[in-house]
Amino acid sequence: RRVHGVKAFPRSREVAMQKKQQTGMIEGVKLLAKHRYLLGVFGVATFYEVIGTILDYQFKFQLDSAFHSAEDVAAYMGSFGQWSNSLTFIFSLLGTGFFINHFGLTWCLVLFPLSIVLVILYVWANPSVHVLFYAMVVIKGLSYALNNPCKEILYIPTTKDVKFKAKSWIDMFGGRGAKALGSLINAQFKTHVALISYTAPINLVIVAIWTSVALYTGRTNQRMVENNIVLGEAKSTDVV
């Protein structure tokens, strides 16, 4: 319609535009600060990135020492890609749904950091390039096939608005921030001996916090589903 010769939008469209203008990075941060459940999702999504960045740096550090030509490094990394993608495919095809359906979301969320503990301890005891090769294959395969699907399930009991704002912030800024933190930790150690000796205890502390967060988030998700609580709706509370 027109008002005094000027074309006016319908009221519903004006409201939609106002809501659209309120979305952005700050809105995602506000949601995380308001709801402990979303902070838990943030932890589940980002703790792995810190540890993965540290172990990946150790792996690349060892590659430089073990191989003396770019061709050998490229061939080794090609084999690494094949192994990790094959493990992800097999586990996704046969294992992801089985584990979630038979053991539940909470158990699967906790299983991944507990698996990382075994990897960290084994690398700490045997810090060779081949051990790091298989360690990175395992954690990357489990990340893509187990942790990522579980992380996406955590967004189900949320509204589309909450999912859009919080998930976009966690994926874009949270993940990059976690990798930056991992790189900052790596930068503190200049030798391979120091890198192996000191980052392993740091990783174990991170995993301990991660496991607690995963346990809380999984149990909260179960309680929300059982009580039909959808985060972002008027009836939802700040408990989550």
C-alpha positions as CSV (number, residue, x, y, z in Angstrom):
1,R,0.0,0.0,0.0
2,R,1.0,3.7,-0.2
3,V,0.9,6.3,2.5
4,H,1.1,9.9,1.3
5,G,2.6,8.7,-2.0
6,V,5.3,6.6,-0.4
7,K,5.1,2.8,-0.7
8,A,4.8,1.2,2.8
9,F,5.7,-2.4,3.8
10,P,3.1,-4.5,5.4
11,R,3.3,-4.6,9.2
12,S,4.4,-8.3,9.2
13,R,7.3,-7.5,6.9
14,E,8.4,-4.6,9.1
15,V,8.5,-6.9,12.1
16,A,10.5,-9.5,10.1
17,M,13.0,-6.9,9.0
18,Q,13.5,-5.7,12.6
19,K,14.1,-9.3,13.8
20,K,16.6,-9.9,11.0
21,Q,18.5,-6.8,11.9
22,Q,19.0,-8.2,15.4
23,T,20.9,-11.2,14.3
24,G,24.7,-11.3,14.4
25,M,27.8,-12.2,16.3
26,I,26.7,-10.4,19.5
27,E,23.3,-12.2,19.6
28,G,25.1,-15.5,19.5
29,V,27.4,-14.5,22.4
30,K,24.4,-13.3,24.4
31,L,22.7,-16.7,24.0
32,L,25.8,-18.5,25.1
33,A,26.1,-16.3,28.2
34,K,22.4,-16.8,29.1
35,H,22.1,-20.6,28.7
36,R,24.5,-23.1,30.3
37,Y,23.3,-25.7,27.8
38,L,24.6,-23.7,24.9
39,L,27.9,-23.2,26.7
40,G,28.1,-27.0,27.0
41,V,27.4,-27.4,23.3
42,F,30.2,-24.8,22.7
43,G,32.6,-26.9,24.8
44,V,31.7,-30.2,23.0
45,A,32.3,-28.5,19.6
46,T,35.5,-26.7,20.4
47,F,37.6,-28.7,23.0
48,Y,38.6,-31.2,20.3
49,E,39.9,-28.4,18.1
50,V,42.4,-27.3,20.8
51,I,43.8,-30.8,21.3
52,G,43.6,-31.6,17.5
53,T,45.7,-28.5,16.7
54,I,48.3,-29.5,19.3
55,L,48.6,-33.1,18.1
56,D,48.6,-32.1,14.5
57,Y,51.5,-29.7,15.1
58,Q,53.4,-32.5,16.7
59,F,52.7,-34.7,13.7
60,K,53.9,-32.1,11.3
61,F,56.9,-31.5,13.5
62,Q,57.8,-35.2,13.3
63,L,57.3,-35.3,9.5
64,D,59.9,-32.6,9.0
65,S,62.4,-34.7,11.0
66,A,61.5,-38.1,9.5
67,F,61.4,-37.2,5.8
68,H,63.9,-35.1,3.8
69,S,62.0,-34.4,0.6
70,A,58.7,-32.8,-0.2
71,E,57.7,-35.8,-2.3
72,D,58.0,-38.2,0.6
73,V,56.0,-35.9,2.8
74,A,53.3,-35.5,0.2
75,A,53.0,-39.3,-0.3
76,Y,52.8,-39.9,3.5
77,M,50.1,-37.2,3.9
78,G,48.2,-38.8,1.0
79,S,48.3,-42.1,2.8
80,F,47.1,-40.3,6.0
81,G,44.1,-38.8,4.1
82,Q,43.2,-42.2,2.7
83,W,43.3,-43.9,6.1
84,S,41.4,-41.2,8.0
85,N,38.7,-40.9,5.3
86,S,38.3,-44.7,5.1
87,L,37.9,-45.0,8.9
88,T,35.4,-42.2,8.9
89,F,33.4,-43.9,6.1
90,I,33.4,-47.3,7.7
91,F,32.5,-46.0,11.1
92,S,29.7,-43.8,9.7
93,L,28.3,-46.6,7.7
94,L,28.4,-49.2,10.5
95,G,28.9,-47.5,13.8
96,T,27.5,-44.1,14.4
97,G,23.8,-45.0,14.4
98,F,24.5,-48.2,16.3
99,F,26.3,-46.4,19.2
100,I,23.8,-43.6,19.5
101,N,20.8,-45.9,19.4
102,H,22.2,-48.6,21.8
103,F,24.2,-46.5,24.2
104,G,22.6,-43.1,24.1
105,L,23.8,-39.6,23.3
106,T,25.4,-38.9,26.7
107,W,27.5,-42.0,26.5
108,C,28.7,-41.2,23.0
109,L,29.6,-37.6,23.9
110,V,31.7,-38.9,26.8
111,L,33.2,-41.8,24.8
112,F,35.1,-39.4,22.4
113,P,37.1,-37.5,25.0
114,L,37.9,-40.8,26.8
115,S,39.2,-42.2,23.6
116,I,41.3,-39.1,23.2
117,V,42.9,-39.8,26.6
118,L,44.2,-43.2,25.4
119,V,45.6,-41.5,22.3
120,I,47.3,-38.8,24.3
121,L,48.9,-41.3,26.7
122,Y,50.1,-43.5,23.9
123,V,51.6,-40.6,22.0
124,W,53.2,-39.4,25.2
125,A,54.9,-42.8,25.7
126,N,55.8,-43.4,22.1
127,P,56.2,-40.0,20.3
128,S,57.2,-41.3,16.9
129,V,55.9,-40.2,13.5
130,H,54.1,-43.5,12.9
131,V,52.4,-43.4,16.2
132,L,51.3,-39.9,15.6
133,F,50.1,-40.9,12.1
134,Y,47.7,-43.5,13.5
135,A,46.7,-41.3,16.5
136,M,45.6,-38.5,14.1
137,V,43.8,-41.1,11.9
138,V,41.8,-42.3,15.0
139,I,40.9,-38.9,16.4
140,K,40.0,-37.4,13.1
141,G,37.9,-40.5,12.1
142,L,36.1,-40.4,15.5
143,S,35.6,-36.7,15.3
144,Y,33.8,-36.8,11.9
145,A,31.9,-40.1,12.5
146,L,31.0,-39.8,16.2
147,N,31.5,-36.4,17.7
148,N,30.1,-34.3,14.9
149,P,26.8,-36.2,14.6
150,C,26.3,-36.0,18.3
151,K,27.0,-32.3,18.3
152,E,24.4,-31.7,15.7
153,I,21.8,-33.8,17.7
154,L,22.4,-31.4,20.6
155,Y,20.8,-28.6,18.6
156,I,17.5,-30.5,18.1
157,P,15.7,-29.2,21.3
158,T,16.3,-25.6,20.3
159,T,14.2,-23.1,18.2
160,K,15.3,-22.2,14.7
161,D,16.3,-18.7,15.9
162,V,18.5,-20.1,18.7
163,K,20.0,-22.7,16.4
164,F,20.8,-20.1,13.7
165,K,22.4,-17.6,16.1
166,A,24.3,-19.9,18.5
167,K,25.4,-22.6,15.9
168,S,26.7,-20.0,13.4
169,W,28.7,-18.3,16.2
170,I,30.1,-21.6,17.6
171,D,31.0,-23.0,14.1
172,M,32.6,-19.7,12.8
173,F,34.2,-18.0,15.8
174,G,34.4,-20.8,18.4
175,G,36.1,-23.3,16.2
176,R,38.7,-20.7,15.0
177,G,39.2,-19.5,18.5
178,A,39.9,-23.0,19.7
179,K,42.5,-23.6,16.9
180,A,44.1,-20.2,17.8
181,L,44.4,-21.3,21.4
182,G,46.0,-24.6,20.3
183,S,48.5,-22.7,18.1
184,L,49.3,-20.4,21.0
185,I,50.1,-23.4,23.3
186,N,52.3,-24.9,20.5
187,A,54.2,-21.6,20.2
188,Q,55.4,-21.8,23.8
189,F,57.5,-24.8,23.1
190,K,60.4,-24.5,20.7
191,T,61.8,-28.1,20.8
192,H,60.1,-31.4,20.1
193,V,61.0,-32.8,23.5
194,A,59.4,-29.8,25.3
195,L,56.4,-30.1,23.0
196,I,55.8,-33.7,23.9
197,S,56.6,-33.4,27.5
198,Y,54.5,-30.4,28.4
199,T,51.6,-30.5,26.0
200,A,50.5,-34.0,27.0
201,P,49.6,-32.9,30.6
202,I,47.9,-29.8,29.2
203,N,45.8,-32.0,26.9
204,L,44.8,-34.3,29.8
205,V,43.6,-31.3,31.8
206,I,41.6,-30.1,28.7
207,V,40.1,-33.6,28.3
208,A,39.1,-33.7,32.0
209,I,37.2,-30.5,31.6
210,W,35.8,-31.6,28.3
211,T,34.5,-34.9,29.7
212,S,32.7,-33.1,32.5
213,V,31.1,-30.7,30.1
214,A,30.1,-33.5,27.8
215,L,28.5,-35.4,30.7
216,Y,26.5,-32.3,31.8
217,T,25.4,-31.4,28.3
218,G,24.3,-34.9,27.4
219,R,22.3,-35.2,30.6
220,T,20.7,-31.8,30.1
221,N,19.7,-32.8,26.6
222,Q,18.1,-35.9,27.9
223,R,16.1,-34.0,30.5
224,M,15.0,-31.4,27.9
225,V,13.8,-34.2,25.6
226,E,12.0,-36.0,28.3
227,N,10.2,-32.8,29.5
228,N,9.5,-31.5,26.0
229,I,11.6,-28.3,26.7
230,V,12.7,-26.4,23.6
231,L,15.4,-23.8,24.2
232,G,14.2,-20.5,23.0
233,E,10.5,-20.9,23.6
234,A,8.7,-18.9,26.2
235,K,8.2,-21.9,28.5
236,S,11.9,-22.8,28.6
237,T,13.9,-21.7,31.6
238,D,17.3,-20.4,32.4
239,V,18.1,-23.8,33.9
240,V,19.3,-24.8,30.4
